[in-house]
Every structure is written in C-alpha cells, then in structure tokens.
Amino acid sequence: ISPKGSFYAFPNITNTGFSSEVLSDHLLDKAGIAVCPGNFFGPSGEGYIRFCYANSKENIRKALIKINDLLI
C-alpha cells in the first residue's frame, strides 16, 4: 500500500562523532542528501537526524549507499 503522506525515520547518529547539524550539513554538501538535524526539534533531538522516506526504493537505496560511503 502506498503511503498517502510523508513518513520519517529519526536515527541515532551519536556513534558518528558528528553533531546533528554538522552531519546534516556534511550529507548535503558532500552527497546532496537533505536531512533535518534533530536539534531543530528541541534539545533532546541532538544526536539524531530526520529522514523523510517518501521516495522510491531505488532513490532510498542510492542515498543509503552514499551515506555509508561518507561515514566509513
């Protein structure tokens, strides 16, 4: 069943060593992937980023590969 709206994931990124804003900027600048820093949702959001996954499976797969390549 196709979603009728946007859906989000809010992964913990503390093991990356980046703040949520720094990682968000890095993903946009280096991979062209736009995410929202968790701290935009308040202080308890630090250490997380928000992904919207209302996209094709192929585009999501490509984005995850790019993210993996940047973080390894």
C-alpha positions as CSV (number, residue, x, y, z in Angstrom):
1,I,0.0,0.0,0.0
2,S,1.4,3.4,-1.0
3,P,1.5,6.0,1.8
4,K,-0.7,9.0,1.5
5,G,1.7,11.3,3.1
6,S,5.3,11.7,4.3
7,F,7.0,9.3,6.6
8,Y,10.1,9.9,8.7
9,A,12.9,8.0,10.4
10,F,14.8,9.5,13.3
11,P,18.0,7.5,13.6
12,N,20.5,8.0,16.4
13,I,23.8,9.3,14.9
14,T,25.9,9.6,18.1
15,N,28.3,6.9,17.0
16,T,29.3,9.0,14.0
17,G,31.1,11.6,16.2
18,F,29.2,14.4,14.5
19,S,26.6,16.7,15.9
20,S,23.2,16.6,14.2
21,E,23.8,19.9,12.4
22,V,27.3,19.1,11.3
23,L,26.3,15.7,9.9
24,S,23.3,17.2,8.2
25,D,25.5,19.9,6.5
26,H,28.1,17.2,5.6
27,L,25.4,15.0,4.0
28,L,24.1,17.9,2.0
29,D,27.5,19.3,0.9
30,K,29.2,16.0,0.1
31,A,26.4,13.8,-1.1
32,G,23.4,16.0,-2.0
33,I,21.3,14.4,0.7
34,A,19.0,16.7,2.6
35,V,18.1,15.7,6.2
36,C,16.9,17.7,9.2
37,P,19.1,18.0,12.2
38,G,17.5,16.5,15.3
39,N,18.2,19.6,17.4
40,F,15.7,21.5,15.3
41,F,13.1,19.6,17.3
42,G,14.5,20.7,20.7
43,P,17.5,19.9,22.9
44,S,16.5,16.2,23.2
45,G,16.8,15.8,19.4
46,E,20.5,16.3,19.5
47,G,22.2,13.1,18.4
48,Y,19.6,12.3,15.8
49,I,18.7,13.3,12.2
50,R,15.4,13.1,10.5
51,F,15.0,11.4,7.1
52,C,11.9,11.6,5.0
53,Y,11.5,8.3,3.2
54,A,8.6,9.2,1.0
55,N,10.6,8.3,-2.1
56,S,11.2,5.4,-4.4
57,K,13.1,2.4,-3.0
58,E,15.8,2.9,-5.6
59,N,16.4,6.5,-4.5
60,I,16.5,5.5,-0.9
61,R,19.0,2.7,-1.7
62,K,21.2,5.2,-3.6
63,A,21.1,7.6,-0.6
64,L,22.0,4.9,1.9
65,I,24.9,3.9,-0.2
66,K,26.1,7.5,-0.4
67,I,25.7,7.9,3.4
68,N,27.6,4.6,4.0
69,D,30.5,5.7,1.8
70,L,30.8,9.1,3.6
71,L,30.8,7.6,7.1
72,I,33.2,4.7,6.5
